[in-house]
């Protein structure tokens, strides 16, 4: 338990991971945070378990009152706005106390290239392991893929390349090749033909009229949800989201993207490719989102993300 102004509260890793709301109105009734769906003629209200929630995702068409934001902030709930296709928006209380140990340890890693490299390799090592385990399990469950030897092999190649990496630029090259190999492997599992191979094109999903566009759209949406989980982990540790160790020192939210890399493809790709042939775009998005939120909770993603931060710090101490 952590102490705060209103007394003890649950550690973020002991809470339910995430809740996603769309076309909803969030407000306060008494001392409860509640919501109702805006097009519900009966205006039925549902509780938001804000004392046992880590992340609240606000999707399209959602509004929230100041009183609700205040109660959520008092319990340390992280707000993430998603679903609009724009930049990820994260909100957290400025008055919630966070210890500064992780920030103090991460700052010299951000400033020193050699230590940044060790931290980035630690993130990629976790990414590789989670792709092997979580990605492989997702391929078996959602894509009915019995044999994931190909996925294991490309993970082994990437893992081997991490041993002798010389600098961030070389690591970026290895990481890019690994990403392309993962897309190709999952597209093969999903039955994409060689005549019309899958091509990753971020932000180009549009109305998702064909299978390739649909998968791209789902991957985009899943990535934004993963950024919300990574942001919540950093915020809980008192770490600013801008202290990138890998994907660019000047990109806003860089560390959020770095940390999300450790788990997002392993969770998102099996779910996105499994719904490539779903004819109803809205139904595909709803199924995808529900399955991903469940995966956040079932796989305890916040714990995984925080463990990656700890490994980043450990790997960088002797650099």
C-alpha positions as CSV (number, residue, x, y, z in Angstrom):
1,X,0.0,0.0,0.0
2,X,1.1,3.6,-0.6
3,X,0.2,6.5,1.6
4,X,-1.4,9.6,0.2
5,X,-3.6,12.5,1.3
6,X,-6.7,10.4,1.8
7,X,-4.9,7.5,3.4
8,X,-3.4,4.3,2.0
9,X,-4.1,3.2,-1.5
10,X,-3.4,0.1,-3.6
11,X,-0.1,-0.1,-5.4
12,X,-0.6,0.3,-9.2
13,X,0.6,-3.3,-9.7
14,X,-2.1,-4.7,-7.4
15,X,-5.0,-3.1,-9.2
16,X,-7.2,-4.1,-12.1
17,X,-5.2,-2.9,-15.1
18,X,-7.5,-0.9,-17.4
19,X,-11.0,0.1,-18.3
20,X,-12.0,1.5,-21.7
21,X,-15.1,3.7,-22.2
22,X,-16.5,5.0,-25.5
23,X,-19.5,7.3,-26.2
24,X,-19.9,7.7,-22.4
25,X,-20.4,10.4,-19.9
26,X,-18.3,10.1,-16.7
27,X,-19.4,12.0,-13.6
28,X,-19.7,11.7,-9.8
29,X,-22.7,10.5,-7.8
30,X,-22.1,10.9,-4.1
31,X,-18.6,9.5,-3.5
32,X,-18.7,7.3,-6.6
33,X,-17.4,7.8,-10.1
34,X,-20.0,6.5,-12.5
35,X,-20.7,6.6,-16.2
36,X,-23.6,6.1,-18.6
37,X,-23.6,5.5,-22.3
38,X,-24.7,8.7,-24.0
39,X,-27.2,7.0,-26.4
40,X,-28.8,4.8,-23.7
41,X,-32.4,6.1,-23.5
42,X,-32.7,4.5,-20.0
43,X,-29.6,6.3,-18.7
44,X,-28.4,3.3,-16.7
45,X,-25.4,4.2,-14.6
46,X,-22.4,1.9,-13.9
47,X,-19.7,2.3,-11.3
48,X,-16.1,2.8,-12.2
49,X,-14.0,1.0,-9.5
50,X,-11.6,4.0,-9.2
51,X,-10.0,2.8,-6.0
52,X,-8.9,-0.4,-7.7
53,X,-8.2,0.9,-11.2
54,X,-4.8,1.8,-12.8
55,X,-5.7,3.2,-16.2
56,X,-9.0,4.7,-17.5
57,X,-9.0,4.9,-21.3
58,X,-11.4,7.5,-22.7
59,X,-12.4,6.7,-26.2
60,X,-14.3,8.6,-28.9
61,X,-17.4,10.6,-27.8
62,X,-16.5,10.4,-24.1
63,X,-16.8,13.3,-21.7
64,X,-15.7,13.6,-18.0
65,X,-16.6,16.1,-15.3
66,X,-14.1,18.0,-13.2
67,X,-15.4,16.3,-10.1
68,X,-14.8,12.8,-11.6
69,X,-11.3,13.8,-12.6
70,X,-10.6,15.0,-9.1
71,X,-11.7,11.7,-7.5
72,X,-9.7,9.7,-10.0
73,X,-6.6,11.8,-9.4
74,X,-6.9,11.4,-5.6
75,X,-6.8,7.6,-6.1
76,X,-3.9,7.8,-8.6
77,X,-5.8,6.6,-11.6
78,X,-4.0,7.4,-14.9
79,X,-6.2,8.9,-17.7
80,X,-5.4,8.1,-21.3
81,X,-7.3,9.6,-24.2
82,X,-7.4,7.3,-27.3
83,X,-9.4,6.4,-30.3
84,X,-9.2,9.7,-32.3
85,X,-6.1,8.8,-34.3
86,X,-4.2,11.7,-32.9
87,X,-1.2,11.9,-30.5
88,X,-1.7,9.9,-27.2
89,X,-2.9,12.2,-24.4
90,X,-2.1,11.2,-20.8
91,X,-3.3,12.9,-17.6
92,X,-2.3,12.4,-14.0
93,X,-2.5,14.4,-10.8
94,X,0.3,16.8,-10.2
95,X,-0.3,16.6,-6.4
96,X,0.1,12.9,-6.1
97,X,3.4,12.2,-4.4
98,X,5.8,9.9,-6.2
99,X,9.2,8.8,-5.0
100,X,12.1,10.2,-7.0
101,X,14.5,7.3,-7.0
102,X,13.6,6.0,-10.4
103,X,13.8,9.5,-11.9
104,X,17.2,10.2,-10.3
105,X,18.6,6.8,-11.6
106,X,17.2,7.3,-15.1
107,X,18.4,10.8,-15.7
108,X,22.1,10.0,-16.1
109,X,21.1,7.1,-18.4
110,X,19.2,9.5,-20.6
111,X,22.2,11.9,-20.7
112,X,25.0,9.3,-21.4
113,X,24.9,7.4,-24.7
114,X,26.7,4.4,-23.5
115,X,24.2,3.9,-20.6
116,X,21.3,4.6,-22.9
117,X,22.5,1.8,-25.2
118,X,22.6,-0.7,-22.3
119,X,19.1,0.4,-21.2
120,X,17.8,0.1,-24.8
121,X,19.3,-3.4,-25.1
122,X,17.5,-4.4,-21.9
123,X,14.2,-3.2,-23.4
124,X,14.8,-5.1,-26.6
125,X,15.7,-8.2,-24.7
126,X,12.4,-8.1,-22.8
127,X,10.6,-7.4,-26.1
128,X,12.2,-10.6,-27.6
129,X,11.3,-12.8,-24.7
130,X,7.7,-11.5,-24.6
131,X,7.3,-12.0,-28.3
132,X,8.5,-15.6,-27.9
133,X,6.2,-16.3,-25.0
134,X,3.2,-14.0,-25.3
135,X,3.3,-13.6,-29.0
136,X,3.6,-17.3,-29.5
137,X,0.7,-18.0,-27.2
138,X,-1.4,-15.4,-28.9
139,X,-0.6,-17.0,-32.3
140,X,-1.7,-20.4,-31.0
141,X,-4.9,-19.1,-29.4
142,X,-6.2,-16.5,-31.8
143,X,-4.6,-17.6,-35.1
144,X,-4.9,-21.3,-34.4
145,X,-1.2,-21.7,-35.2
146,X,0.1,-24.9,-33.8
147,X,3.7,-24.5,-35.0
148,X,5.4,-21.2,-33.9
149,X,9.0,-22.4,-34.7
150,X,9.4,-19.6,-37.2
151,X,8.6,-17.0,-34.6
152,X,10.9,-18.6,-32.1
153,X,13.7,-18.6,-34.7
154,X,13.4,-15.0,-35.6
155,X,13.4,-14.2,-31.8
156,X,16.6,-16.2,-31.4
157,X,18.2,-14.3,-34.3
158,X,17.3,-11.0,-32.8
159,X,18.4,-12.0,-29.3
160,X,21.8,-13.1,-30.7
161,X,22.2,-9.8,-32.5
162,X,21.8,-7.9,-29.2
163,X,25.0,-9.5,-27.7
164,X,27.4,-7.5,-29.9
165,X,25.5,-4.3,-30.7
166,X,27.9,-1.3,-30.9
167,X,25.6,1.7,-30.8
168,X,22.0,2.9,-30.9
169,X,22.0,3.2,-34.7
170,X,23.0,-0.4,-35.1
171,X,20.4,-1.4,-32.6
172,X,17.7,0.5,-34.6
173,X,18.7,-1.4,-37.7
174,X,18.4,-4.8,-35.8
175,X,15.1,-3.7,-34.3
176,X,13.7,-2.6,-37.7
177,X,14.6,-6.0,-39.2
178,X,13.0,-7.8,-36.3
179,X,9.8,-5.8,-36.6
180,X,9.5,-6.5,-40.3
181,X,10.1,-10.2,-39.7
182,X,7.4,-10.3,-37.0
183,X,4.8,-8.6,-39.3
184,X,5.7,-11.1,-42.1
185,X,5.4,-14.1,-39.7
186,X,2.0,-13.1,-38.3
187,X,0.7,-12.2,-41.8
188,X,1.7,-15.7,-42.9
189,X,-0.2,-17.2,-39.9
190,X,-3.2,-15.1,-40.9
191,X,-3.1,-16.4,-44.5
192,X,-2.0,-13.3,-46.4
193,X,-0.9,-14.3,-49.9
194,X,2.6,-13.6,-51.3
195,X,0.9,-11.7,-54.2
196,X,-0.6,-9.2,-51.7
197,X,1.8,-9.2,-48.7
198,X,1.1,-7.2,-45.6
199,X,2.9,-3.9,-45.4
200,X,2.9,-1.9,-42.2
201,X,1.7,1.6,-42.8
202,X,1.1,3.5,-39.6
203,X,-1.9,5.9,-39.7
204,X,-3.1,4.7,-43.1
205,X,-6.0,2.5,-41.9
206,X,-8.6,5.0,-43.1
207,X,-12.0,3.2,-43.2
208,X,-10.1,-0.2,-43.3
209,X,-11.8,-1.3,-46.5
210,X,-9.4,-4.1,-47.1
211,X,-7.6,-6.6,-45.0
212,X,-4.2,-4.9,-45.0
213,X,-5.8,-1.5,-44.1
214,X,-7.9,-3.2,-41.4
215,X,-4.9,-4.8,-39.7
216,X,-3.0,-1.5,-39.9
217,X,-5.9,0.3,-38.3
218,X,-6.1,-2.3,-35.5
219,X,-2.3,-2.1,-34.9
220,X,-2.5,1.7,-34.6
221,X,-5.3,1.5,-32.1
222,X,-3.6,-1.3,-30.1
223,X,-0.4,0.7,-30.0
224,X,-2.1,3.7,-28.5
225,X,-3.7,1.6,-25.8
226,X,-0.2,0.1,-25.0
227,X,1.2,3.7,-24.8
228,X,-1.4,4.3,-22.1
229,X,-0.3,1.4,-20.1
230,X,3.4,2.3,-20.5
231,X,2.5,5.9,-19.5
232,X,0.7,4.7,-16.4
233,X,3.8,2.6,-15.4
234,X,6.1,5.6,-15.8
235,X,3.8,7.9,-14.0
236,X,3.5,5.5,-11.0
237,X,7.3,5.4,-10.8
238,X,7.6,9.2,-10.9
239,X,9.5,9.1,-14.3
240,X,8.9,11.8,-16.9
241,X,7.8,10.2,-20.2
242,X,10.3,12.2,-22.3
243,X,13.6,10.6,-21.1
244,X,14.0,8.4,-24.1
245,X,16.8,5.8,-24.2
246,X,16.2,4.5,-27.7
247,X,13.9,6.1,-30.3
248,X,15.1,9.7,-30.3
249,X,16.0,12.2,-27.6
250,X,13.7,14.9,-29.0
251,X,10.5,13.0,-29.6
252,X,7.7,13.9,-27.2
253,X,6.7,10.9,-25.1
254,X,9.8,9.1,-26.2
255,X,10.2,6.9,-23.1
256,X,6.5,5.9,-23.3
257,X,7.2,4.5,-26.8
258,X,10.4,2.8,-25.7
259,X,8.8,1.1,-22.8
260,X,5.7,0.1,-24.8
261,X,8.0,-1.7,-27.3
262,X,8.8,-4.2,-24.6
263,X,5.3,-5.7,-24.8
264,X,3.0,-4.1,-27.4
265,X,3.8,-6.2,-30.5
266,X,3.6,-9.4,-28.6
267,X,0.0,-8.6,-27.5
268,X,-1.2,-6.5,-30.4
269,X,-0.1,-8.4,-33.5
270,X,-1.8,-11.8,-32.8
271,X,-5.1,-10.0,-32.1
272,X,-4.9,-7.6,-35.0
273,X,-4.0,-10.3,-37.6
274,X,-6.7,-12.7,-36.2
275,X,-9.4,-10.2,-37.2
276,X,-8.0,-9.4,-40.7
277,X,-11.0,-11.2,-42.3
278,X,-13.7,-9.8,-40.1
279,X,-16.2,-8.1,-42.5
280,X,-17.7,-5.6,-40.0
281,X,-15.0,-3.0,-39.2
282,X,-16.7,-1.7,-36.1
283,X,-17.3,-5.3,-34.8
284,X,-13.6,-6.1,-35.5
285,X,-12.5,-3.0,-33.5
286,X,-14.7,-3.8,-30.6
287,X,-13.5,-7.4,-30.4
288,X,-9.9,-6.4,-30.8
289,X,-10.2,-3.7,-28.1
290,X,-11.9,-6.0,-25.6
291,X,-9.4,-8.8,-26.1
292,X,-6.5,-6.4,-25.7
293,X,-7.9,-4.9,-22.5
294,X,-8.4,-8.4,-21.2
295,X,-4.8,-9.2,-22.1
296,X,-3.6,-6.2,-20.2
297,X,-5.3,-7.5,-17.1
298,X,-4.6,-11.3,-17.6
299,X,-0.9,-10.7,-18.4
300,X,-0.4,-8.1,-15.7
301,X,1.1,-5.7,-18.2
302,X,1.8,-3.0,-15.6
303,X,3.9,-5.4,-13.6
304,X,5.8,-6.4,-16.8
305,X,6.4,-2.7,-17.8
306,X,7.7,-1.8,-14.3
307,X,9.9,-4.9,-14.3
308,X,11.4,-3.7,-17.6
309,X,12.2,-0.3,-16.1
310,X,14.0,-2.0,-13.2
311,X,16.0,-4.1,-15.7
312,X,16.9,-0.9,-17.7
313,X,18.3,0.6,-14.5
314,X,20.2,-2.5,-13.5
315,X,21.7,-3.0,-17.0
316,X,22.9,0.6,-17.0
317,X,24.6,0.7,-13.6
318,X,27.8,-1.0,-14.8
319,X,28.0,0.7,-18.2
